[in-house]
Amino acid sequence: MVHQDRPDTTVDTAAVPPAQATAPTEPVELIEHILHRYHDVHRQQLPELIRLATQVEAMHAQHPHVPAGLRALLEAMQAELHQHMAKEEQILFPLLIADSPMARFPIGVMRQEHDAHAQQLNRLRALTHDLTLPAQTCHTWHALYAGVRQFVDDLTQHIHLENDVLFPRFEAA
């Protein structure tokens, strides 16, 4: 299924980090790479980012540029990503590995969820003023934005590998 008529809610692949060069090209190996490099990493990143966001929002509640609501957004992203990744791990990836024609429907669902993740990344950028630190911020705020920047890069690359590299191999069949 070609998605050329979808609204532009996808991740800007021009901004995709060069990590794709190290990604495997064979579907089974690419799936394993996605599981270990992205799914496992997102599960580690988000609890720490939520902890840091909680601290920054509490310590700097009166600061005009505090990313108020960032913790709540990260918690929502964590919940949605956990569900999304579970569906990939339990339903989609086994279908892809088996080269099942039944994978087309779950691929469509995953693409829609990727669009929702891209919208969340846009909200994250807006809350953080595009990850621009105000002058004279604490180490926690610096660590938060560095971690969020890495998470954004990782999730962008993750979505790109699935939408633009993995899924098209099975949609064309």
Phi and psi in degrees as GROMACS dihedral restraints (atoms count N, CA, C in turn):
[ dihedral_restraints ]
;  ai    aj    ak    al  type     phi  dphi    fc
    3     4     5     6     1   -91.9    20    10
    4     5     6     7     1   138.5    20    10
    6     7     8     9     1  -114.5    20    10
    7     8     9    10     1    46.1    20    10
    9    10    11    12     1   -75.9    20    10
   10    11    12    13     1   -20.7    20    10
   12    13    14    15     1   -95.9    20    10
   13    14    15    16     1     8.3    20    10
   15    16    17    18     1   -74.3    20    10
   16    17    18    19     1   151.7    20    10
   18    19    20    21     1   -65.0    20    10
   19    20    21    22     1   156.0    20    10
   21    22    23    24     1   -80.7    20    10
   22    23    24    25     1    75.5    20    10
   24    25    26    27     1  -113.4    20    10
   25    26    27    28     1     6.5    20    10
   27    28    29    30     1   -78.9    20    10
   28    29    30    31     1   166.5    20    10
   30    31    32    33     1   -71.5    20    10
   31    32    33    34     1   140.7    20    10
   33    34    35    36     1   -68.5    20    10
   34    35    36    37     1   101.9    20    10
   36    37    38    39     1   -72.6    20    10
   37    38    39    40     1   -11.8    20    10
   39    40    41    42     1   -67.7    20    10
   40    41    42    43     1   -24.0    20    10
   42    43    44    45     1   -93.5    20    10
   43    44    45    46     1     8.2    20    10
   45    46    47    48     1   -67.8    20    10
   46    47    48    49     1   128.8    20    10
   48    49    50    51     1   -62.4    20    10
   49    50    51    52     1   159.8    20    10
   51    52    53    54     1   -73.7    20    10
   52    53    54    55     1    11.5    20    10
   54    55    56    57     1   -62.6    20    10
   55    56    57    58     1   -20.5    20    10
   57    58    59    60     1   -59.6    20    10
   58    59    60    61     1   -29.5    20    10
   60    61    62    63     1   -59.9    20    10
   61    62    63    64     1   -26.4    20    10
   63    64    65    66     1   -95.2    20    10
   64    65    66    67     1    -3.3    20    10
   66    67    68    69     1   -77.9    20    10
   67    68    69    70     1   140.7    20    10
   69    70    71    72     1   -62.5    20    10
   70    71    72    73     1   158.1    20    10
   72    73    74    75     1  -101.1    20    10
   73    74    75    76     1   -25.1    20    10
   75    76    77    78     1   -76.8    20    10
   76    77    78    79     1   138.2    20    10
   78    79    80    81     1   -54.1    20    10
   79    80    81    82     1   -46.3    20    10
   81    82    83    84     1   -64.5    20    10
   82    83    84    85     1   -43.5    20    10
   84    85    86    87     1   -67.6    20    10
   85    86    87    88     1   -36.3    20    10
   87    88    89    90     1   -64.9    20    10
   88    89    90    91     1   -41.4    20    10
   90    91    92    93     1   -61.1    20    10
   91    92    93    94     1   -45.5    20    10
   93    94    95    96     1   -60.3    20    10
   94    95    96    97     1   -41.7    20    10
   96    97    98    99     1   -60.7    20    10
   97    98    99   100     1   -46.8    20    10
   99   100   101   102     1   -60.2    20    10
  100   101   102   103     1   -43.5    20    10
  102   103   104   105     1   -60.9    20    10
  103   104   105   106     1   -47.9    20    10
  105   106   107   108     1   -81.9    20    10
  106   107   108   109     1   -41.1    20    10
  108   109   110   111     1   -79.5    20    10
  109   110   111   112     1   -32.0    20    10
  111   112   113   114     1  -113.4    20    10
  112   113   114   115     1   -54.4    20    10
  114   115   116   117     1   -59.1    20    10
  115   116   117   118     1   -51.0    20    10
  117   118   119   120     1   -61.3    20    10
  118   119   120   121     1   -40.7    20    10
  120   121   122   123     1   -68.3    20    10
  121   122   123   124     1   -43.3    20    10
  123   124   125   126     1   -60.2    20    10
  124   125   126   127     1   -37.8    20    10
  126   127   128   129     1   -65.9    20    10
  127   128   129   130     1   -25.8    20    10
  129   130   131   132     1   -86.4    20    10
  130   131   132   133     1   -39.7    20    10
  132   133   134   135     1   -65.2    20    10
  133   134   135   136     1   -49.0    20    10
  135   136   137   138     1   -63.7    20    10
  136   137   138   139     1   -43.4    20    10
  138   139   140   141     1   -59.1    20    10
  139   140   141   142     1   -39.0    20    10
  141   142   143   144     1   -68.7    20    10
  142   143   144   145     1   -40.8    20    10
  144   145   146   147     1   -64.2    20    10
  145   146   147   148     1   -38.9    20    10
  147   148   149   150     1   -63.4    20    10
  148   149   150   151     1   -42.9    20    10
  150   151   152   153     1   -60.3    20    10
  151   152   153   154     1   -46.9    20    10
  153   154   155   156     1   -65.6    20    10
  154   155   156   157     1   -42.2    20    10
  156   157   158   159     1   -62.7    20    10
  157   158   159   160     1   -39.2    20    10
  159   160   161   162     1   -60.0    20    10
  160   161   162   163     1   -44.6    20    10
  162   163   164   165     1   -65.1    20    10
  163   164   165   166     1   -47.1    20    10
  165   166   167   168     1   -63.5    20    10
  166   167   168   169     1   -45.0    20    10
  168   169   170   171     1   -63.4    20    10
  169   170   171   172     1   -35.9    20    10
  171   172   173   174     1   -75.3    20    10
  172   173   174   175     1   -45.6    20    10
  174   175   176   177     1   -71.7    20    10
  175   176   177   178     1   -28.3    20    10
  177   178   179   180     1  -122.0    20    10
  178   179   180   181     1    31.4    20    10
  180   181   182   183     1   -54.5    20    10
  181   182   183   184     1   -30.7    20    10
  183   184   185   186     1   -90.0    20    10
  184   185   186   187     1    -6.8    20    10
  186   187   188   189     1   -71.1    20    10
  187   188   189   190     1   134.2    20    10
  189   190   191   192     1   -64.3    20    10
  190   191   192   193     1   -20.3    20    10
  192   193   194   195     1  -110.1    20    10
  193   194   195   196     1    15.2    20    10
  195   196   197   198     1   -61.3    20    10
  196   197   198   199     1   137.1    20    10
  198   199   200   201     1   -78.7    20    10
  199   200   201   202     1    67.7    20    10
  201   202   203   204     1   -60.5    20    10
  202   203   204   205     1   127.1    20    10
  204   205   206   207     1    96.6    20    10
  205   206   207   208     1    -4.5    20    10
  207   208   209   210     1   -64.5    20    10
  208   209   210   211     1   -43.2    20    10
  210   211   212   213     1   -57.6    20    10
  211   212   213   214     1   -46.7    20    10
  213   214   215   216     1   -62.9    20    10
  214   215   216   217     1   -40.8    20    10
  216   217   218   219     1   -64.5    20    10
  217   218   219   220     1   -44.4    20    10
  219   220   221   222     1   -63.5    20    10
  220   221   222   223     1   -38.0    20    10
  222   223   224   225     1   -64.1    20    10
  223   224   225   226     1   -41.8    20    10
  225   226   227   228     1   -64.6    20    10
  226   227   228   229     1   -42.4    20    10
  228   229   230   231     1   -63.2    20    10
  229   230   231   232     1   -40.6    20    10
  231   232   233   234     1   -60.6    20    10
  232   233   234   235     1   -48.0    20    10
  234   235   236   237     1   -61.4    20    10
  235   236   237   238     1   -45.8    20    10
  237   238   239   240     1   -68.4    20    10
  238   239   240   241     1   -40.6    20    10
  240   241   242   243     1   -66.2    20    10
  241   242   243   244     1   -38.5    20    10
  243   244   245   246     1   -60.6    20    10
  244   245   246   247     1   -45.1    20    10
  246   247   248   249     1   -64.6    20    10
  247   248   249   250     1   -44.7    20    10
  249   250   251   252     1   -60.7    20    10
  250   251   252   253     1   -49.5    20    10
  252   253   254   255     1   -65.7    20    10
  253   254   255   256     1   -35.7    20    10
  255   256   257   258     1   -62.6    20    10
  256   257   258   259     1   -41.8    20    10
  258   259   260   261     1   -62.7    20    10
  259   260   261   262     1   -41.3    20    10
  261   262   263   264     1   -63.6    20    10
  262   263   264   265     1   -46.3    20    10
  264   265   266   267     1   -69.3    20    10
  265   266   267   268     1   -36.8    20    10
  267   268   269   270     1   -94.3    20    10
  268   269   270   271     1   -25.1    20    10
  270   271   272   273     1  -118.7    20    10
  271   272   273   274     1   -63.0    20    10
  273   274   275   276     1   -67.1    20    10
  274   275   276   277     1   -53.7    20    10
  276   277   278   279     1   -60.8    20    10
  277   278   279   280     1   -41.3    20    10
  279   280   281   282     1   -60.5    20    10
  280   281   282   283     1   -37.1    20    10
  282   283   284   285     1   -65.0    20    10
  283   284   285   286     1   -41.1    20    10
  285   286   287   288     1   -65.9    20    10
  286   287   288   289     1   -43.5    20    10
  288   289   290   291     1   -62.3    20    10
  289   290   291   292     1   -36.3    20    10
  291   292   293   294     1   -80.4    20    10
  292   293   294   295     1    -1.8    20    10
  294   295   296   297     1    54.6    20    10
  295   296   297   298     1    42.2    20    10
  297   298   299   300     1   -82.0    20    10
  298   299   300   301     1   136.1    20    10
  300   301   302   303     1   -67.0    20    10
  301   302   303   304     1   -13.6    20    10
  303   304   305   306     1   -71.6    20    10
  304   305   306   307     1    -6.6    20    10
  306   307   308   309     1   -72.8    20    10
  307   308   309   310     1   -17.1    20    10
  309   310   311   312     1   -59.9    20    10
  310   311   312   313     1   -44.4    20    10
  312   313   314   315     1   -64.5    20    10
  313   314   315   316     1   -50.5    20    10
  315   316   317   318     1   -60.3    20    10
  316   317   318   319     1   -32.4    20    10
  318   319   320   321     1   -60.8    20    10
  319   320   321   322     1   -44.0    20    10
  321   322   323   324     1   -60.7    20    10
  322   323   324   325     1   -41.0    20    10
  324   325   326   327     1   -64.4    20    10
  325   326   327   328     1   -43.9    20    10
  327   328   329   330     1   -63.8    20    10
  328   329   330   331     1   -38.8    20    10
  330   331   332   333     1   -61.5    20    10
  331   332   333   334     1   -42.8    20    10
  333   334   335   336     1   -62.4    20    10
  334   335   336   337     1   -41.4    20    10
  336   337   338   339     1   -67.9    20    10
  337   338   339   340     1   -34.9    20    10
  339   340   341   342     1   -62.2    20    10
  340   341   342   343     1   -38.9    20    10
  342   343   344   345     1   -61.3    20    10
  343   344   345   346     1   -40.7    20    10
  345   346   347   348     1   -65.2    20    10
  346   347   348   349     1   -39.0    20    10
  348   349   350   351     1   -63.3    20    10
  349   350   351   352     1   -39.5    20    10
  351   352   353   354     1   -62.9    20    10
  352   353   354   355     1   -39.2    20    10
  354   355   356   357     1   -64.2    20    10
  355   356   357   358     1   -38.6    20    10
  357   358   359   360     1   -65.3    20    10
  358   359   360   361     1   -38.9    20    10
  360   361   362   363     1   -62.0    20    10
  361   362   363   364     1   -37.8    20    10
  363   364   365   366     1   -64.2    20    10
  364   365   366   367     1   -41.3    20    10
  366   367   368   369     1   -64.5    20    10
  367   368   369   370     1   -39.1    20    10
  369   370   371   372     1   -61.8    20    10
  370   371   372   373     1   -44.3    20    10
  372   373   374   375     1   -63.2    20    10
  373   374   375   376     1   -39.5    20    10
  375   376   377   378     1   -66.0    20    10
  376   377   378   379     1   -44.1    20    10
  378   379   380   381     1   -61.6    20    10
  379   380   381   382     1   -32.5    20    10
  381   382   383   384     1  -100.9    20    10
  382   383   384   385     1    11.9    20    10
  384   385   386   387     1    53.2    20    10
  385   386   387   388     1    48.2    20    10
  387   388   389   390     1    58.8    20    10
  388   389   390   391     1    40.5    20    10
  390   391   392   393     1    59.1    20    10
  391   392   393   394     1    35.3    20    10
  393   394   395   396     1   -95.8    20    10
  394   395   396   397     1   119.1    20    10
  396   397   398   399     1   -77.1    20    10
  397   398   399   400     1   135.2    20    10
  399   400   401   402     1   -67.1    20    10
  400   401   402   403     1   163.6    20    10
  402   403   404   405     1   -64.3    20    10
  403   404   405   406     1   147.3    20    10
  405   406   407   408     1    55.5    20    10
  406   407   408   409     1    55.1    20    10
  408   409   410   411     1  -100.7    20    10
  409   410   411   412     1   159.7    20    10
  411   412   413   414     1   -77.8    20    10
  412   413   414   415     1   170.2    20    10
  414   415   416   417     1   -62.7    20    10
  415   416   417   418     1   -34.5    20    10
  417   418   419   420     1   -64.1    20    10
  418   419   420   421     1   -42.3    20    10
  420   421   422   423     1   -65.3    20    10
  421   422   423   424     1   -41.2    20    10
  423   424   425   426     1   -60.8    20    10
  424   425   426   427     1   -46.2    20    10
  426   427   428   429     1   -63.4    20    10
  427   428   429   430     1   -39.5    20    10
  429   430   431   432     1   -59.8    20    10
  430   431   432   433     1   -51.4    20    10
  432   433   434   435     1   -68.4    20    10
  433   434   435   436     1   -34.5    20    10
  435   436   437   438     1   -64.3    20    10
  436   437   438   439     1   -43.1    20    10
  438   439   440   441     1   -66.8    20    10
  439   440   441   442     1   -41.1    20    10
  441   442   443   444     1   -64.6    20    10
  442   443   444   445     1   -40.5    20    10
  444   445   446   447     1   -59.8    20    10
  445   446   447   448     1   -44.3    20    10
  447   448   449   450     1   -64.5    20    10
  448   449   450   451     1   -42.1    20    10
  450   451   452   453     1   -61.3    20    10
  451   452   453   454     1   -45.2    20    10
  453   454   455   456     1   -60.1    20    10
  454   455   456   457     1   -46.5    20    10
  456   457   458   459     1   -61.1    20    10
  457   458   459   460     1   -44.8    20    10
  459   460   461   462     1   -64.6    20    10
  460   461   462   463     1   -46.6    20    10
  462   463   464   465     1   -66.5    20    10
  463   464   465   466     1   -37.2    20    10
  465   466   467   468     1   -61.2    20    10
  466   467   468   469     1   -47.1    20    10
  468   469   470   471     1   -65.3    20    10
  469   470   471   472     1   -40.9    20    10
  471   472   473   474     1   -58.4    20    10
  472   473   474   475     1   -50.8    20    10
  474   475   476   477     1   -62.5    20    10
  475   476   477   478     1   -42.8    20    10
  477   478   479   480     1   -59.4    20    10
  478   479   480   481     1   -47.8    20    10
  480   481   482   483     1   -60.7    20    10
  481   482   483   484     1   -38.8    20    10
  483   484   485   486     1   -74.6    20    10
  484   485   486   487     1   -53.2    20    10
  486   487   488   489     1   -66.1    20    10
  487   488   489   490     1   -41.5    20    10
  489   490   491   492     1  -103.8    20    10
  490   491   492   493     1   -15.3    20    10
  492   493   494   495     1  -116.8    20    10
  493   494   495   496     1   -55.2    20    10
  495   496   497   498     1   -75.9    20    10
  496   497   498   499     1   -56.3    20    10
  498   499   500   501     1   -60.1    20    10
  499   500   501   502     1   -43.3    20    10
  501   502   503   504     1   -57.8    20    10
  502   503   504   505     1   -27.8    20    10
  504   505   506   507     1   -64.2    20    10
  505   506   507   508     1   -28.2    20    10
  507   508   509   510     1  -101.8    20    10
  508   509   510   511     1   -19.4    20    10
  510   511   512   513     1   -77.4    20    10
  511   512   513   514     1   -29.4    20    10
  513   514   515   516     1   -76.7    20    10
  514   515   516   517     1   -16.7    20    10
